[in-house]
Amino acid sequence: MTLRTTWQSSIGVPLFTLAAVVFCAGCGAGDTPREPQVVTQQGPLSGRVSIDGSSTVLPISRAMTTAFQVANPGVSVSVGVSGTGGGFKKFCAGQLDLSAASRPINAAESRECEAKHVEFIELPIAFDSLSVVVNANNTFVDCLTVAELKKIWEPAAQGRITRWSQVRSSFPHRPLALFGPGGESGTFDYFTLAVVGKERSSRKDYTASEDDTVLVNGVAGDGGGLGYFGYAYYAANTSRLRALAIDNGRGCVAPSPKTVEDRTYQPLARPMFIYLSAAAAARREVHEFARFYVDPENAKYVRDLGYVPLPTATLLTVERRLDESVTGSVFGGRGSVVGVTADAFQNEDRIKSALVR
């Protein structure tokens, strides 16, 4: 089935466009679309909903859950955090209704879901300006180049790049204390691809955690600290952290909703998702929770956290994707993809170009 989906930005220009993309069950060629799940309306909602996965998406899930349960007190929603990869493991094992992800599902995860007969509906929810941060008392650095970030985080840096002065000669000769996501994190996957050039290629001698709060506390507690995680965690801790601007060769650009919308914060702007089990979507409470999550009226919860909501036209398309039970991933099981912007998604050829970066 071919679906033409155009996502417009909230400032009147395309954020990105998905054109002539094949949606399929389990990402396999030749599969037929599922019949739409009909969820009838009958009385107050009740039951249980489970969601786990990305720490980056966690603040959104918590905000949506709180608001949803106020309106639907008969529904119990459990929200966990085990990283994007950890969430997909549980999801493909049939242990979750929804999996939150800070990158698209990858090939191995797609195969695992297919092997366990777990069909999924991919729902993009927002954009993040993945943030590189330092201790609030750090006054010597305001901006790092992508090349300097690679110099810090690439595998060859392990045991060698241990002081700030080794990053740039004008920096002080003080220890460099690194904090970053662990191996189950979608942020780890995305950052290593965008900065080092190869997904999961990173030095290992740093404090790692799938819980971004641990990383926040680590950087905030060390004057020489540097770390990276989702913008919402920086926005909630601006008195303890400073976000660095990133120079990709076109000048220093700070992370913010504005620089995501105007497409200048590259390569660290990225989409976020929830994945819904197609079987679970047949349960009214699960379907309605997912619909609440992508309802344009609830984009305020995303915005309040410092993330960038998808524009109304896009979210309405996402709602139709949910209601029509369109299964599979528009990214073809590629995992992390850098360059998801208006320029990359004008037509099918540009989509393919983005997917091979």
Secondary structure, DSSP 8 states (H G I E B T S, - for coil): -EEEEEEE-TTSSEEEEEEEEE--GGG-TT------------SS--EEEEEEE-TTTHHHHHHHHHHHHHH-TTEEEEE---HHHHHHHHHHTT--SEEEESS--BHHHHHHHHHTT--EEEEEEEEEE-EEEEETT--S-SEEEHHHHHHHHSGGGTTT--BGGGT-TTS-S-B-EEEE--TT-HHHHHHIIIIISSTT-----SEE-S-HHHHHHHHHT-TTEEEEE-HHHHHTTTTTEEE-EEESSS-EE--SHHHHHTT-STTTEEEEEEEEETTGGGSHHHHHHHHHHH-GGGHHHHHHTT-EE--HHHHHHHHHHHHTT--B-TTTTB---S--STTTTSSHHHHHHHHT-
